[in-house]
Amino acid sequence: MSKSDKLANKLIEFVDLVSDPNRNESFYQSVSDSGYSVTPTQVHIIGIISKYGDEANNSFIAAQLGLTRPAVTAAIRRLSEMNLINQVPSKTDKRKKHFEITEDAQKLATFRSNMNDKVKETYSVEVEKLGKKERKGVIKLLDGLTQAYKNGSPL
């Protein structure tokens, strides 16, 4: 097995591990405990709206998540029905609409942000173990994989 194959297999193993719902049970349970039946994608959408404010329109959210606009529209509709987000006119251009989160959704946004901080902390500990050249190589690899995924390659 080549070094490239070995690395590819390690990446697949990592992706499988982090996408396993059983391993992320505490995350899904915490979201469920919030009293809302929201999907991970909907939690991500709330996080994007919370972070980007006026920029958070349907197209922007779709681009951020790598989803189609109809998929985002369906998720947005459901979030709106649960009174977690509101559609409002842009402050700069009244013809354009963007989304704002409600007070209830702010709890989910804070939860998501805290989870992201914990993940970043875990990654930072591991990244610190790498040398400068290794870090540059990992960044180059992840940039390439991110672009390939955005271009439609399977993860």
SVG drawing of the C-alpha trace seen along z (x, -y; Angstrom):
<svg xmlns="http://www.w3.org/2000/svg" viewBox="-45 -51 54 53">
<polyline fill="none" stroke="black" stroke-width="0.4" points="0.0,0.0 1.4,-3.4 1.8,-6.3 -1.0,-8.1 -3.3,-5.2 -2.4,-5.0 -3.2,-8.6 -6.4,-8.4 -7.6,-5.4 -6.8,-7.4 -8.9,-10.3 -11.8,-8.0 -11.5,-6.5 -11.6,-10.0 -14.6,-11.1 -16.5,-7.9 -15.7,-8.4 -16.8,-12.0 -20.0,-11.5 -21.1,-8.5 -24.3,-9.6 -23.7,-7.1 -20.4,-8.8 -22.1,-12.3 -25.1,-11.1 -24.4,-13.8 -24.6,-16.5 -27.9,-15.3 -29.3,-14.6 -28.4,-18.1 -30.1,-19.6 -33.1,-17.4 -33.2,-18.5 -33.6,-22.0 -37.2,-21.2 -36.9,-21.5 -36.8,-18.8 -34.1,-20.2 -31.6,-18.5 -27.8,-19.1 -28.2,-21.1 -30.8,-23.3 -28.5,-23.9 -25.8,-24.9 -28.2,-27.3 -29.0,-28.9 -25.3,-29.3 -24.7,-30.9 -27.6,-33.3 -26.3,-34.2 -22.8,-34.7 -23.4,-36.6 -26.5,-38.6 -27.4,-40.7 -25.4,-38.5 -27.5,-35.4 -29.8,-35.0 -30.7,-31.8 -27.9,-31.8 -25.3,-32.7 -26.4,-29.9 -26.4,-27.4 -22.9,-28.4 -21.6,-28.2 -23.0,-24.7 -22.5,-23.4 -26.2,-22.7 -28.7,-23.5 -30.9,-26.5 -34.1,-24.4 -32.6,-22.3 -31.9,-25.4 -35.3,-26.8 -36.9,-23.7 -34.8,-23.8 -35.5,-27.6 -39.3,-27.0 -39.2,-24.4 -37.1,-26.7 -39.6,-29.5 -42.5,-27.3 -40.9,-26.5 -40.5,-30.3 -36.7,-29.9 -36.0,-32.4 -37.7,-35.4 -37.3,-36.7 -36.7,-40.5 -35.8,-43.1 -32.2,-44.1 -31.3,-47.4 -29.3,-48.4 -31.6,-47.2 -35.3,-46.8 -35.8,-44.6 -33.5,-41.9 -34.4,-39.7 -32.2,-38.0 -32.9,-36.0 -32.6,-36.7 -32.8,-34.2 -35.3,-34.4 -34.5,-34.4 -35.2,-30.6 -32.8,-30.0 -30.1,-32.0 -29.8,-29.2 -29.1,-26.7 -26.7,-29.1 -24.8,-29.5 -24.8,-25.7 -23.4,-25.3 -20.7,-27.9 -19.6,-26.3 -19.4,-22.9 -17.3,-24.5 -15.0,-26.0 -14.5,-22.5 -13.7,-21.0 -11.3,-23.8 -9.5,-23.2 -9.2,-19.5 -7.8,-20.2 -5.4,-22.9 -3.8,-20.5 -3.1,-18.0 -1.9,-20.7 0.6,-22.0 2.3,-18.6 3.1,-19.2 6.1,-21.0 5.7,-24.1 6.2,-22.1 3.7,-19.4 1.1,-22.1 1.6,-23.7 1.1,-20.2 -2.1,-19.6 -3.5,-23.0 -2.7,-22.3 -4.3,-18.9 -7.5,-20.2 -7.8,-23.1 -7.6,-20.7 -10.1,-18.3 -12.5,-21.2 -12.3,-22.5 -12.8,-19.0 -15.9,-18.5 -17.3,-21.9 -16.9,-20.8 -19.0,-17.7 -16.5,-15.0 -17.6,-12.6 -16.3,-13.2"/>
</svg>
